[in-house]
Amino acid sequence: MSTARFAIPGVVAVNAFREAIRDRILYNLIFFALMMFGAAILVGQISIGIERLVIVNLGLSAISIIGLIMAIFIGVGLVYKEIEKRTLYSLLAKPVRRWEFLVGKYSGLLLTLAVNTALMTLGLAAALFYVSRHFERSDVSILVAVYFILLELALVTALALFFSCFSSPMLSTLFTLGIYITGVFAQDIREFGQVTKNPALLGLTRVLYYLLPNFHNFNGIAAAAYSDKIPAALIAQNALYALLYVTVILLGASVVFSRRNLK
């Protein structure tokens, strides 16, 4: 494959990034994030002795929730909007393959999420420094927790893009949210199957546990808030898990989208 072919997803990604930053929802979410950090500072000052715990908890939760909203509500419209505007037809009339279009759109939204997450992380750092007037070595765990949030958002974005290839934004949102919520409680669902001791239910819960993305493993907020060290093995495991899962989802999305009749 030539270098020009590799450049096509990059061009689509840059255009997707430009479209995303022009979306008003991003500015509203950033404003909401600033309000959350302001509230974190206020609550932290009231909570004597646990200022850092409160600020880190609220700050990372805000980054996670806002990133999740962006990933879902922008991701489900990545393909649908292009079809509705009929800009996809003119794009695919050029030497652009459908999988290149999907990879470019995914990369563009992921870049948008990474930039916004970085900005919100700087806001969290500023709030933390404002209250404590210094940084600690244990604050590295906050960066690891943010990294886990990005991996989680990469998975959610891939899911939203997959469903947008064949469904409406409303249904895609419901599907993505449903899988996300199930993935958050995947471990609890598996334990529930073990408690019931019902072979059929146990088999079903095991299938769900291994088939659906386990978002529980990406939750590093509590560890960061309590300054606990996050093992390097877990960091590598989560990175590999997210990479493999995203690759499979994007491959599935490419297969579905390539077979879709756009006429």
Helices and strands as residue ranges (DSSP letters): H 3-21, H 24-46, H 51-75, H 78-84, H 87-92, H 98-132, G 137-139, H 140-164, H 169-184, H 186-196, H 199-211, G 215-218, H 221-225, H 232-259
